Amino acid sequence: MVVPSEREYGALEKEVAEIRHDLRNQRMVCNSHGEDIAELKRDLERLKTRLATGIAIFIVVIGATSWMIELVLSRG
């Protein structure tokens, strides 16, 4: 079994520390992306709700307008 010299051991320790640092940075990036995705999902749900509400209001207005037109035409 080959035992690394002190210089090689120091280089390995430095590399391990750099890898840990890179891993920590990657975790922070992943967490940030996860938060962004969650925010986008909330925004999408709000948009769906607004669209459904808008469509429902539009249908109610069209129905009320049609009913009023029918009322006017049936009396005339």
N, C-alpha and C positions, 0 to 999 in steps of 0.2 A: 504494500500500500504506500502510495506516494504522499508525503506530508507537504502541504504548500509552505513556501517560505513566508516570512513576515510580510514582505512586500506584496506577494500574491494574496495573502490573507487580507491585508489592508485593502487591496484593490477589490477583492470579493465583497468585503463589508461595505465598501463605498457603492458598489453596483447593487447590492441588496437594498441599501438605503434609497438609492435612486428608483429602484423598481417599486419599493413601498410608496414612495412619494408619487410616482406616476399612477399607481393603483388608486391612491387616495384621490388624486385629481380626476381620474376616470369615474370613480364613485360619485364625486360631486357633480360631474357633468351628467351622469345617468340620473341622479336625483333631480337635477334641474330640469332635465327633459321630461321626467315623470310628472313633475309639478306643472310644466307647460302643457302636457297632454291632458292632465286632469282639468286645467283651466279651459282648454279648448273644448273638452267634452261638456263642461258646464255651459260655455257659450253656445254650443250647438243645441243643447237642450232648451236654453232660453229662446234661441232662434226658432226652433220647432214650435214652442209654445206660442210665440208671437205670430208665426205663420198660421197656425191652427186657429188662433183667436181672430186674426184678420179675415181668414176665409169664412169663419162662422158669422162674423159681423156682416161680411159682404152678402152671404146667403140670406141672412135675416133682412137686410135692406132690400135686396131683390124681391124677396117674398112679400114684404110689406108694400113695396111699390106695385108689384103685380096685383096684390089684393086691392089696393086703392084704385088702380086702373080698371080692374074688373067691376068694382063698385060703381065707379063713375059711368062706365059703359052700360052696365045693366040698368041704371036709372034713366039713362038718356035715350 
